[in-house]
Amino acid sequence: MNFESRNPATGERIACYDETSRDEVDKILRDLYAAFERWRRTDFLTRAAPMRKAATLLRERQDSLARLMALEMGKPLAQGRAEIEKCAFGCDFYADNAQKFLSPEEIKTDLPRSLVAYLPLGVILAIMPWNFPFWQVFRAVAPALMAGNAVVLKHASNVFGCAQAIDDLLRDAGFNVFRSVVVGSNRVRELIEHPLVRAVTLTGSTAAGAAVAAQAGGVLKKTVLELGGSDPYIVLEDADLDAATESCVTSRLINTGQSCIAAKRFIVVEQLRAQFEKLFTEKMQTRRLGNPLDKDVVLGPLARPDLCVSLQKQVDASVAAGARILLGGKYKETATAFYPPTVLTNVRPGQPAYGEETFGPVAAIIGARDEADAIRIANDTSFGLGAAVFTHDRARGERIATRDLEAGCCFVNDFVRSDPRLPFGGIKQSGYGRELGLFGIREFVNIKTVVAVK
């Protein structure tokens, strides 16, 4: 079986990739495990050297890697370069901090000596999506490798070129404990059940997460799942409307709206709703849509034409159920995948724009009576990845973010984003476990209790 990579801005075929056979997969995993047995015994200083080299190579290859993303999945060049810099920062962060995070800790008990040690597990399977084809991989791989594990990557089938570029870069950096394989989703079970794979990390849809969790659970292998989101942004009556709408538009259109932590539902108190709708729509309208290789383009195509078709069905069903279009909302089916910035208002329960994840530049505006009603609406979702609240009173915002919002990542007066220094992940149907920070590097280690009496 072959996999094609197509430019979503033109419909042209870029490359074709041969599938990795079962025998080849088995050999790759056996080679990785052999390399892991040596790698696990290295010290953190030894591991940090190739990790810092990887950061250097990412920065040196930044332009070519950004161009590859633009061609394979439509990311505008400036956003692609920013993604590569974030990967490099993540590599540097774990090179600098892994030893501090994973050094043995002595625990005071009534025994002569008791401590907790953090040991690597083995080969970790990383199942990664196309929307951030470098960052999603590096935010999983950097902590896993610095912890002493090996990693095998199963990337999304439309970005196998990015997977190969990551494979080449990490090999050039000096790692022999990372490999990618070219397989489709129909062969994920094969990878999960391989005896040399010890754990699985996945970023993807809720449906994909449920399937992977069931398969991994059947063979008692740990999983970390970062899944879908329908992030609510609450705009209260005392918010700075200009700043709030700027953050809301920026978040909704990151990666052309194809982000699990992009703002998707804008919950605005009724007294501000008309002003918010006007300013928000005006700002959405100014974002330039076009070829992602053009330097001034903010919005590229979606990653595939079929994603536009699915998004249009959600918009049409929402309008049929009472939503009103303020901007955009129409996709003409072609070989390309450009979907216009779209704003819906009068969004209510029962409409796809209210209850489903819209993976593209579609914003849903929902009115709320007051703070309590806004919080209720924000939490009225099966998802729980990110959330934000906008208010002039920061203490009020922190209270709402900390105590009231049901999400793994909550921001006050800013849009939600990941940071290598902070834990990242969701609750409810948005998954479990954490990536990044101290908590992320400790997900794929054996937290071992050691007691010495004499």
Summary of the structure (lengths in Angstrom):
residues: 454
radius of gyration: 22.5
end to end distance: 60.1
largest distance: 75.7
contacts: 1655
relative contact order: 0.14
helix: 45%
strand: 21%
